[in-house]
């Protein structure tokens, strides 16, 4: 994924994940959660046998969303 593509997909995924989890973060935190969530979700997807690099926009968005949800959940465990 390109850098700009990662920011756009990460921002959307972070926003959706924060609304899904009932979190009220700023836009910057949502983008960061989405981008890092994309990396976490991509790592998990590769371990499960899926190659997110060859998937389309919807799959990348879903993977980033799941990763961001995982990060929000883990963050709530520590707060």
Biopython code that builds the backbone (N, CA, C, O; Angstrom):
import numpy as np
from Bio.PDB.StructureBuilder import StructureBuilder

atoms = [
    (1, "UNK", "N", (0.831, -1.181, 0.000)),
    (1, "UNK", "CA", (0.000, 0.000, 0.000)),
    (1, "UNK", "C", (0.868, 1.233, 0.000)),
    (1, "UNK", "O", (1.927, 1.275, 0.625)),
    (2, "UNK", "N", (0.395, 2.237, -0.716)),
    (2, "UNK", "CA", (1.087, 3.501, -0.713)),
    (2, "UNK", "C", (0.795, 4.279, 0.562)),
    (2, "UNK", "O", (-0.149, 3.978, 1.292)),
    (3, "UNK", "N", (1.620, 5.278, 0.811)),
    (3, "UNK", "CA", (1.494, 6.056, 2.033)),
    (3, "UNK", "C", (0.163, 6.802, 2.093)),
    (3, "UNK", "O", (-0.523, 6.753, 3.114)),
    (4, "UNK", "N", (-0.209, 7.485, 1.028)),
    (4, "UNK", "CA", (-1.469, 8.225, 1.000)),
    (4, "UNK", "C", (-2.660, 7.271, 1.101)),
    (4, "UNK", "O", (-3.633, 7.559, 1.797)),
    (5, "UNK", "N", (-2.580, 6.150, 0.414)),
    (5, "UNK", "CA", (-3.630, 5.123, 0.476)),
    (5, "UNK", "C", (-3.777, 4.618, 1.910)),
    (5, "UNK", "O", (-4.898, 4.418, 2.379)),
    (6, "UNK", "N", (-2.666, 4.409, 2.609)),
    (6, "UNK", "CA", (-2.704, 3.943, 3.991)),
    (6, "UNK", "C", (-3.372, 4.962, 4.897)),
    (6, "UNK", "O", (-4.133, 4.592, 5.791)),
    (7, "UNK", "N", (-3.094, 6.238, 4.677)),
    (7, "UNK", "CA", (-3.694, 7.282, 5.503)),
    (7, "UNK", "C", (-5.202, 7.351, 5.269)),
    (7, "UNK", "O", (-5.975, 7.468, 6.220)),
    (8, "UNK", "N", (-5.613, 7.281, 4.021)),
    (8, "UNK", "CA", (-7.041, 7.369, 3.711)),
    (8, "UNK", "C", (-7.791, 6.159, 4.256)),
    (8, "UNK", "O", (-8.793, 6.307, 4.956)),
    (9, "UNK", "N", (-7.305, 4.967, 3.936)),
    (9, "UNK", "CA", (-7.954, 3.745, 4.424)),
    (9, "UNK", "C", (-7.870, 3.680, 5.950)),
    (9, "UNK", "O", (-8.833, 3.283, 6.606)),
    (10, "UNK", "N", (-6.734, 4.063, 6.511)),
    (10, "UNK", "CA", (-6.570, 4.060, 7.963)),
    (10, "UNK", "C", (-7.500, 5.029, 8.652)),
    (10, "UNK", "O", (-8.057, 4.716, 9.705)),
    (11, "UNK", "N", (-7.676, 6.200, 8.072)),
    (11, "UNK", "CA", (-8.594, 7.178, 8.656)),
    (11, "UNK", "C", (-10.020, 6.686, 8.662)),
    (11, "UNK", "O", (-10.730, 6.826, 9.658)),
    (12, "UNK", "N", (-10.442, 6.112, 7.558)),
    (12, "UNK", "CA", (-11.806, 5.580, 7.472)),
    (12, "UNK", "C", (-11.985, 4.413, 8.438)),
    (12, "UNK", "O", (-12.977, 4.347, 9.164)),
    (13, "UNK", "N", (-11.024, 3.497, 8.444)),
    (13, "UNK", "CA", (-11.120, 2.338, 9.330)),
    (13, "UNK", "C", (-11.064, 2.753, 10.794)),
    (13, "UNK", "O", (-11.802, 2.210, 11.616)),
    (14, "UNK", "N", (-10.208, 3.701, 11.130)),
    (14, "UNK", "CA", (-10.114, 4.179, 12.508)),
    (14, "UNK", "C", (-11.390, 4.858, 12.964)),
    (14, "UNK", "O", (-11.825, 4.674, 14.101)),
    (15, "UNK", "N", (-11.996, 5.647, 12.074)),
    (15, "UNK", "CA", (-13.260, 6.303, 12.404)),
    (15, "UNK", "C", (-14.358, 5.271, 12.644)),
    (15, "UNK", "O", (-15.086, 5.345, 13.634)),
    (16, "UNK", "N", (-14.469, 4.311, 11.730)),
    (16, "UNK", "CA", (-15.498, 3.272, 11.871)),
    (16, "UNK", "C", (-15.290, 2.439, 13.135)),
    (16, "UNK", "O", (-16.247, 2.102, 13.831)),
    (17, "UNK", "N", (-14.034, 2.112, 13.423)),
    (17, "UNK", "CA", (-13.737, 1.305, 14.612)),
    (17, "UNK", "C", (-14.046, 2.078, 15.888)),
    (17, "UNK", "O", (-14.566, 1.505, 16.845)),
    (18, "UNK", "N", (-13.731, 3.377, 15.914)),
    (18, "UNK", "CA", (-14.014, 4.156, 17.119)),
    (18, "UNK", "C", (-15.515, 4.297, 17.343)),
    (18, "UNK", "O", (-15.966, 4.295, 18.488)),
    (19, "UNK", "N", (-16.292, 4.418, 16.279)),
    (19, "UNK", "CA", (-17.748, 4.495, 16.421)),
    (19, "UNK", "C", (-18.324, 3.136, 16.811)),
    (19, "UNK", "O", (-19.264, 3.064, 17.603)),
    (20, "UNK", "N", (-17.772, 2.072, 16.264)),
    (20, "UNK", "CA", (-18.225, 0.725, 16.582)),
    (20, "UNK", "C", (-17.967, 0.388, 18.049)),
    (20, "UNK", "O", (-18.797, -0.240, 18.707)),
    (21, "UNK", "N", (-16.816, 0.809, 18.551)),
    (21, "UNK", "CA", (-16.437, 0.515, 19.929)),
    (21, "UNK", "C", (-16.946, 1.560, 20.916)),
    (21, "UNK", "O", (-16.744, 1.410, 22.121)),
    (22, "UNK", "N", (-17.602, 2.620, 20.433)),
    (22, "UNK", "CA", (-18.115, 3.650, 21.322)),
    (22, "UNK", "C", (-17.036, 4.560, 21.873)),
    (22, "UNK", "O", (-17.219, 5.166, 22.929)),
    (23, "UNK", "N", (-15.930, 4.666, 21.186)),
    (23, "UNK", "CA", (-14.822, 5.516, 21.600)),
    (23, "UNK", "C", (-14.962, 6.876, 20.927)),
    (23, "UNK", "O", (-15.396, 6.954, 19.777)),
    (24, "UNK", "N", (-14.606, 7.930, 21.617)),
    (24, "UNK", "CA", (-14.715, 9.281, 21.063)),
    (24, "UNK", "C", (-13.325, 9.898, 20.968)),
    (24, "UNK", "O", (-12.969, 10.775, 21.754)),
    (25, "UNK", "N", (-12.552, 9.434, 20.007)),
    (25, "UNK", "CA", (-11.195, 9.929, 19.803)),
    (25, "UNK", "C", (-11.194, 11.062, 18.794)),
    (25, "UNK", "O", (-12.175, 11.284, 18.084)),
    (26, "UNK", "N", (-10.075, 11.776, 18.742)),
    (26, "UNK", "CA", (-9.925, 12.834, 17.744)),
    (26, "UNK", "C", (-9.652, 12.208, 16.380)),
    (26, "UNK", "O", (-9.376, 11.013, 16.275)),
    (27, "UNK", "N", (-9.732, 13.031, 15.341)),
    (27, "UNK", "CA", (-9.507, 12.540, 13.977)),
    (27, "UNK", "C", (-8.087, 12.015, 13.818)),
    (27, "UNK", "O", (-7.876, 11.010, 13.140)),
    (28, "UNK", "N", (-7.116, 12.673, 14.429)),
    (28, "UNK", "CA", (-5.722, 12.232, 14.323)),
    (28, "UNK", "C", (-5.534, 10.872, 14.983)),
    (28, "UNK", "O", (-4.855, 10.005, 14.433)),
    (29, "UNK", "N", (-6.122, 10.678, 16.145)),
    (29, "UNK", "CA", (-6.033, 9.384, 16.823)),
    (29, "UNK", "C", (-6.718, 8.304, 15.996)),
    (29, "UNK", "O", (-6.232, 7.175, 15.929)),
    (30, "UNK", "N", (-7.848, 8.641, 15.364)),
    (30, "UNK", "CA", (-8.535, 7.673, 14.504)),
    (30, "UNK", "C", (-7.654, 7.248, 13.339)),
    (30, "UNK", "O", (-7.602, 6.065, 13.003)),
    (31, "UNK", "N", (-6.959, 8.200, 12.717)),
    (31, "UNK", "CA", (-6.071, 7.880, 11.595)),
    (31, "UNK", "C", (-4.931, 6.995, 12.071)),
    (31, "UNK", "O", (-4.594, 6.006, 11.419)),
    (32, "UNK", "N", (-4.340, 7.344, 13.202)),
    (32, "UNK", "CA", (-3.230, 6.544, 13.734)),
    (32, "UNK", "C", (-3.700, 5.139, 14.088)),
    (32, "UNK", "O", (-3.029, 4.157, 13.770)),
    (33, "UNK", "N", (-4.861, 5.042, 14.752)),
    (33, "UNK", "CA", (-5.411, 3.719, 15.086)),
    (33, "UNK", "C", (-5.677, 2.902, 13.831)),
    (33, "UNK", "O", (-5.408, 1.701, 13.796)),
    (34, "UNK", "N", (-6.207, 3.553, 12.799)),
    (34, "UNK", "CA", (-6.493, 2.843, 11.557)),
    (34, "UNK", "C", (-5.240, 2.366, 10.850)),
    (34, "UNK", "O", (-5.197, 1.244, 10.346)),
    (35, "UNK", "N", (-4.210, 3.217, 10.809)),
    (35, "UNK", "CA", (-2.960, 2.833, 10.139)),
    (35, "UNK", "C", (-2.274, 1.701, 10.898)),
    (35, "UNK", "O", (-1.889, 0.692, 10.308)),
    (36, "UNK", "N", (-2.124, 1.878, 12.205)),
    (36, "UNK", "CA", (-1.503, 0.815, 13.011)),
    (36, "UNK", "C", (-2.388, -0.435, 12.994)),
    (36, "UNK", "O", (-1.891, -1.561, 12.958)),
    (37, "UNK", "N", (-3.695, -0.218, 13.021)),
    (37, "UNK", "CA", (-4.625, -1.348, 12.928)),
    (37, "UNK", "C", (-4.491, -2.088, 11.619)),
    (37, "UNK", "O", (-4.648, -3.309, 11.574)),
    (38, "UNK", "N", (-4.201, -1.362, 10.544)),
    (38, "UNK", "CA", (-3.956, -1.997, 9.256)),
    (38, "UNK", "C", (-2.737, -2.897, 9.292)),
    (38, "UNK", "O", (-2.738, -3.987, 8.719)),
    (39, "UNK", "N", (-1.691, -2.431, 9.974)),
    (39, "UNK", "CA", (-0.498, -3.263, 10.108)),
    (39, "UNK", "C", (-0.763, -4.476, 10.983)),
    (39, "UNK", "O", (-0.330, -5.584, 10.669)),
    (40, "UNK", "N", (-1.484, -4.261, 12.092)),
    (40, "UNK", "CA", (-1.825, -5.383, 12.985)),
    (40, "UNK", "C", (-2.737, -6.373, 12.259)),
    (40, "UNK", "O", (-2.508, -7.581, 12.295)),
    (41, "UNK", "N", (-3.770, -5.851, 11.602)),
    (41, "UNK", "CA", (-4.686, -6.718, 10.864)),
    (41, "UNK", "C", (-4.000, -7.436, 9.723)),
    (41, "UNK", "O", (-4.292, -8.603, 9.462)),
    (42, "UNK", "N", (-3.088, -6.756, 9.034)),
    (42, "UNK", "CA", (-2.332, -7.395, 7.960)),
    (42, "UNK", "C", (-1.447, -8.507, 8.473)),
    (42, "UNK", "O", (-1.312, -9.552, 7.836)),
    (43, "UNK", "N", (-0.837, -8.280, 9.639)),
    (43, "UNK", "CA", (0.001, -9.311, 10.248)),
    (43, "UNK", "C", (-0.838, -10.541, 10.595)),
    (43, "UNK", "O", (-0.443, -11.672, 10.312)),
    (44, "UNK", "N", (-2.003, -10.308, 11.213)),
    (44, "UNK", "CA", (-2.885, -11.415, 11.582)),
    (44, "UNK", "C", (-3.391, -12.129, 10.331)),
    (44, "UNK", "O", (-3.443, -13.359, 10.294)),
    (45, "UNK", "N", (-3.764, -11.355, 9.302)),
    (45, "UNK", "CA", (-4.274, -11.954, 8.062)),
    (45, "UNK", "C", (-3.204, -12.824, 7.390)),
    (45, "UNK", "O", (-3.512, -13.898, 6.872)),
    (46, "UNK", "N", (-1.955, -12.361, 7.399)),
    (46, "UNK", "CA", (-0.878, -13.166, 6.802)),
    (46, "UNK", "C", (-0.653, -14.447, 7.587)),
    (46, "UNK", "O", (-0.367, -15.493, 7.004)),
    (47, "UNK", "N", (-0.781, -14.370, 8.907)),
    (47, "UNK", "CA", (-0.624, -15.569, 9.740)),
    (47, "UNK", "C", (-1.740, -16.571, 9.483)),
    (47, "UNK", "O", (-1.548, -17.778, 9.627)),
    (48, "UNK", "N", (-2.920, -16.056, 9.095)),
    (48, "UNK", "CA", (-4.054, -16.936, 8.817)),
    (48, "UNK", "C", (-4.073, -17.430, 7.375)),
    (48, "UNK", "O", (-4.964, -18.186, 6.988)),
    (49, "UNK", "N", (-3.093, -17.005, 6.578)),
    (49, "UNK", "CA", (-2.975, -17.511, 5.217)),
    (49, "UNK", "C", (-3.527, -16.593, 4.142)),
    (49, "UNK", "O", (-3.534, -16.974, 2.972)),
    (50, "UNK", "N", (-3.990, -15.402, 4.490)),
    (50, "UNK", "CA", (-4.512, -14.447, 3.515)),
    (50, "UNK", "C", (-3.403, -13.460, 3.155)),
    (50, "UNK", "O", (-2.571, -13.126, 3.998)),
    (51, "UNK", "N", (-3.389, -12.995, 1.913)),
    (51, "UNK", "CA", (-2.397, -12.013, 1.489)),
    (51, "UNK", "C", (-3.086, -10.681, 1.235)),
    (51, "UNK", "O", (-3.603, -10.459, 0.140)),
    (52, "UNK", "N", (-3.105, -9.779, 2.235)),
    (52, "UNK", "CA", (-3.839, -8.524, 2.084)),
    (52, "UNK", "C", (-3.248, -7.582, 1.040)),
    (52, "UNK", "O", (-3.921, -6.643, 0.614)),
    (53, "UNK", "N", (-2.007, -7.812, 0.620)),
    (53, "UNK", "CA", (-1.403, -6.942, -0.391)),
    (53, "UNK", "C", (-2.071, -7.102, -1.752)),
    (53, "UNK", "O", (-2.067, -6.169, -2.555)),
    (54, "UNK", "N", (-2.637, -8.256, -2.017)),
    (54, "UNK", "CA", (-3.278, -8.512, -3.304)),
    (54, "UNK", "C", (-4.788, -8.331, -3.263)),
    (54, "UNK", "O", (-5.460, -8.493, -4.281)),
    (55, "UNK", "N", (-5.326, -7.996, -2.093)),
    (55, "UNK", "CA", (-6.766, -7.815, -1.952)),
    (55, "UNK", "C", (-7.160, -6.401, -2.352)),
    (55, "UNK", "O", (-6.303, -5.529, -2.494)),
    (56, "UNK", "N", (-8.435, -6.180, -2.529)),
    (56, "UNK", "CA", (-8.936, -4.885, -2.941)),
    (56, "UNK", "C", (-9.156, -3.938, -1.770)),
    (56, "UNK", "O", (-8.786, -4.221, -0.631)),
    (57, "UNK", "N", (-9.764, -2.816, -2.086)),
    (57, "UNK", "CA", (-10.005, -1.765, -1.114)),
    (57, "UNK", "C", (-10.885, -2.239, 0.032)),
    (57, "UNK", "O", (-10.598, -1.947, 1.193)),
    (58, "UNK", "N", (-11.943, -2.960, -0.275)),
    (58, "UNK", "CA", (-12.877, -3.397, 0.767)),
    (58, "UNK", "C", (-12.183, -4.330, 1.752)),
    (58, "UNK", "O", (-12.371, -4.195, 2.961)),
    (59, "UNK", "N", (-11.401, -5.257, 1.267)),
    (59, "UNK", "CA", (-10.697, -6.183, 2.154)),
    (59, "UNK", "C", (-9.646, -5.447, 2.991)),
    (59, "UNK", "O", (-9.495, -5.730, 4.180)),
    (60, "UNK", "N", (-8.927, -4.513, 2.386)),
    (60, "UNK", "CA", (-7.948, -3.736, 3.155)),
    (60, "UNK", "C", (-8.637, -2.894, 4.220)),
    (60, "UNK", "O", (-8.123, -2.753, 5.330)),
    (61, "UNK", "N", (-9.788, -2.339, 3.892)),
    (61, "UNK", "CA", (-10.544, -1.562, 4.867)),
    (61, "UNK", "C", (-11.031, -2.456, 5.995)),
    (61, "UNK", "O", (-10.963, -2.066, 7.161)),
    (62, "UNK", "N", (-11.515, -3.636, 5.674)),
    (62, "UNK", "CA", (-11.980, -4.574, 6.688)),
    (62, "UNK", "C", (-10.836, -5.025, 7.596)),
    (62, "UNK", "O", (-11.005, -5.115, 8.812)),
    (63, "UNK", "N", (-9.694, -5.304, 7.017)),
    (63, "UNK", "CA", (-8.536, -5.727, 7.806)),
    (63, "UNK", "C", (-8.078, -4.609, 8.730)),
    (63, "UNK", "O", (-7.779, -4.858, 9.898)),
    (64, "UNK", "N", (-8.019, -3.370, 8.220)),
    (64, "UNK", "CA", (-7.630, -2.227, 9.050)),
    (64, "UNK", "C", (-8.668, -1.979, 10.150)),
    (64, "UNK", "O", (-8.306, -1.646, 11.279)),
    (65, "UNK", "N", (-9.938, -2.138, 9.830)),
    (65, "UNK", "CA", (-11.013, -1.977, 10.814)),
    (65, "UNK", "C", (-10.854, -2.984, 11.945)),
    (65, "UNK", "O", (-10.922, -2.618, 13.118)),
    (66, "UNK", "N", (-10.645, -4.242, 11.601)),
    (66, "UNK", "CA", (-10.485, -5.283, 12.621)),
    (66, "UNK", "C", (-9.247, -5.009, 13.471)),
    (66, "UNK", "O", (-9.283, -5.164, 14.692)),
    (67, "UNK", "N", (-8.162, -4.606, 12.833)),
    (67, "UNK", "CA", (-6.953, -4.269, 13.580)),
    (67, "UNK", "C", (-7.164, -3.094, 14.513)),
    (67, "UNK", "O", (-6.674, -3.112, 15.642)),
    (68, "UNK", "N", (-7.886, -2.067, 14.066)),
    (68, "UNK", "CA", (-8.154, -0.897, 14.914)),
    (68, "UNK", "C", (-9.062, -1.274, 16.082)),
    (68, "UNK", "O", (-8.872, -0.785, 17.196)),
    (69, "UNK", "N", (-10.048, -2.140, 15.839)),
    (69, "UNK", "CA", (-10.916, -2.610, 16.925)),
    (69, "UNK", "C", (-10.085, -3.359, 17.967)),
    (69, "UNK", "O", (-10.292, -3.185, 19.168)),
    (70, "UNK", "N", (-9.152, -4.185, 17.514)),
    (70, "UNK", "CA", (-8.270, -4.912, 18.437)),
    (70, "UNK", "C", (-7.445, -3.926, 19.257)),
    (70, "UNK", "O", (-7.290, -4.108, 20.464)),
    (71, "UNK", "N", (-6.916, -2.888, 18.620)),
    (71, "UNK", "CA", (-6.106, -1.905, 19.339)),
    (71, "UNK", "C", (-6.939, -1.130, 20.357)),
    (71, "UNK", "O", (-6.469, -0.877, 21.466)),
    (72, "UNK", "N", (-8.152, -0.752, 20.006)),
    (72, "UNK", "CA", (-9.010, -0.054, 20.962)),
    (72, "UNK", "C", (-9.331, -0.957, 22.140)),
    (72, "UNK", "O", (-9.318, -0.515, 23.289)),
    (73, "UNK", "N", (-9.617, -2.219, 21.859)),
    (73, "UNK", "CA", (-9.911, -3.180, 22.926)),
    (73, "UNK", "C", (-8.717, -3.345, 23.866)),
    (73, "UNK", "O", (-8.876, -3.316, 25.087)),
    (74, "UNK", "N", (-7.535, -3.515, 23.304)),
    (74, "UNK", "CA", (-6.331, -3.671, 24.119)),
    (74, "UNK", "C", (-6.062, -2.386, 24.913)),
    (74, "UNK", "O", (-5.667, -2.443, 26.077)),
    (75, "UNK", "N", (-6.276, -1.241, 24.282)),
    (75, "UNK", "CA", (-6.096, 0.026, 24.986)),
    (75, "UNK", "C", (-7.035, 0.166, 26.165)),
    (75, "UNK", "O", (-6.655, 0.717, 27.198)),
    (76, "UNK", "N", (-8.248, -0.323, 26.029)),
    (76, "UNK", "CA", (-9.206, -0.261, 27.138)),
    (76, "UNK", "C", (-8.827, -1.196, 28.280)),
    (76, "UNK", "O", (-9.196, -0.951, 29.428)),
    (77, "UNK", "N", (-8.101, -2.257, 27.979)),
    (77, "UNK", "CA", (-7.662, -3.170, 29.032)),
    (77, "UNK", "C", (-6.670, -2.482, 29.973)),
    (77, "UNK", "O", (-6.592, -2.825, 31.153)),
    (78, "UNK", "N", (-5.912, -1.513, 29.451)),
    (78, "UNK", "CA", (-4.882, -0.847, 30.240)),
    (78, "UNK", "C", (-5.353, 0.458, 30.853)),
    (78, "UNK", "O", (-4.598, 1.092, 31.591)),
    (79, "UNK", "N", (-6.579, 0.880, 30.570)),
    (79, "UNK", "CA", (-7.057, 2.140, 31.153)),
    (79, "UNK", "C", (-8.233, 1.908, 32.052)),
    (79, "UNK", "O", (-8.765, 2.857, 32.629)),
]
sb = StructureBuilder()
sb.init_structure("model")
sb.init_model(0)
sb.init_chain("A")
sb.init_seg("    ")
for serial, (resi, resn, name, xyz) in enumerate(atoms, 1):
    if name == "N":
        sb.init_residue(resn, " ", resi, " ")
    sb.init_atom(name, np.array(xyz, "f"), 0.0, 1.0, " ", f" {name:<3s}", serial, name[0])
structure = sb.get_structure()
